[in-house]
Amino acid sequence: MDGPSHVLAIDLGTSGPKVALVSNRGEVLAKASESVELILYEGGGAEQDPHAWWRAIATAVQRTVAASPSTRIAAVSVTTQWSGTVTIDAEGEPIGNAIIWMDSRGARYLEDLTAPGRFKIQGFDPRRARRWVASTGGAPSGAGKDPIAHILYLRNERPDVYDAAAKFLEPKDYINLRLTGRTVASYDSIALHWLTDNRDPDSVDYDDVLLDYAGLKRDQLPTLCHATEVIGGLTAAAAEELGIPEGTPVVAGTPDVHSAGIGAGTVRDYAAHLYIGTSSWLSCHVPYKKTDLLHSIASLPAAVPGRWLVANEQETAGKAVEWVASIMYPGRDIDGSVYEELNAAAASVSPGSGGVVFTPWLYGERTPVEDANLRAGFFNQSLDTGRDEMIRSVFEGVAYNTRWLLETVERFTKRRLDPIAMVGGGARSALWAQIHADVLDRTIIRRDEPIWVNVRGAGMLGHAALGHIEWDEIDAMAPTAATHEPNPANRAVYDNLYDTFRRIYKANRGIYRRLNG
């Protein structure tokens, strides 16, 4: 007799897909991952091949199913990187590469959208800003990394692609198209287009005035539904490629920020999670729609019914450690052994890195300041500074940036967020978790198997959608690897260096503007 059914959860990140079978208790029965190439261009371009996404997903699904062939699959649930654009033709085929969340080439075309007249405040026509905030909860980012900016880039610089487009889809919604043949977006995935009325998170629709601002029509975008809706069954073609039964229900699913919040065990209001991956964010669910345009924070529709999720992002977190690894270990593959060596080097140095401060703005920044011109740097090195101090300063610099974000998010929520669940690849490091606990002065709960948190979240969303579990049961199911309490002995050192970190930003932002503006 078959055992309990599982949800086949697919998580398409920037580095590639992770796939797992997830039980209704949050247990990962079988799993596999594959890698996908990231294509970067001068001038802020960042793309990936949607066909490569699908091939990698198919391979990972086949491996996962083969590892547990007798498991019954109740549904498929997808989560992916957010804020990307896949252009498809009338047959549903991608036209060229997908433009992903890192791409900023559309920034130059935003002014005609956000401030077409002479009068503007912080880059916005006040009347348009009011409409955006009232309807969506936010507005297009000046960094040009939202899907609306991607579409403007295509319209202005790739008119052949734009004119041939039948629909513009988020990555998650493109994968769902491959699974079901339907072009559907969830209320949460569409939010960063800044074209929807989000005042009711369970009944989102396009705003015709905002569509008019953007020069878009409804039929250029997908139909909308809640993340928990079953949007169809697996097509025969997809079933053959994946090796699972035709007709298997497909849940609409959710972007990565939202699935991380579920998988981290932070479904209840104000329960915070910190994700440290390529980029990072600090988020929680809230019972209200709210906007802080000055600091690029907004609460947007959540996958959890009746709730909004605090949306923000810091551009470079784990990527900063990968970057320093590539410099410290030239010619070596950046694998687990390299990260272990970096961790050991950082652990050999006292808190504060001998006074060396690293700013992690390798790709500009979005929150709590939106400034594409910012760049990373090491400050206060001396002849006594060694490689180990510089390595530790990278770990600490990301934590200083997180503290800056935490202060902004706590002002937004009007609450002290404590404890904070830490997930993503960075949470594999006990040292980095303790550094965050000390720098933030917050209890850090490091979740077990943290790189699979999005998969777990997508799986739990699928079970909740099917009625296998209740939403308020999820938080207690998240497994914990360790709890890290702040060390009071390190507080004075980190408070002083954090203040210095903020002063470095204020003193150098004009220089970065001259160099990179």
Beta strands, then each sheet from edge to edge (+ up, - down):
strand 1: 6-13
strand 2: 16-22
strand 3: 28-33
strand 4: 39-41
strand 5: 45-48
strand 6: 73-80
strand 7: 86-88
strand 8: 98-99
strand 9: 167-169
strand 10: 184-186
strand 11: 196-197
strand 12: 205-206
strand 13: 223-225
strand 14: 230-233
strand 15: 249-255
strand 16: 272-276
strand 17: 280-283
strand 18: 285-286
strand 19: 291-292
strand 20: 297-301
strand 21: 308-311
strand 22: 357-359
strand 23: 377-379
strand 24: 420-423
strand 25: 444-447
strand 26: 480-484
sheet 1: 3+ 2- 1+ 6+ 15+ 14-
sheet 2: 4+ 5- 8+
sheet 3: 7+ 9-
sheet 4: 10+ 13+
sheet 5: 11+ 12-
sheet 6: 17+ 16- 24- 25- 26+
sheet 7: 18+ 21- 20+ 19-
sheet 8: 22+ 23-
end
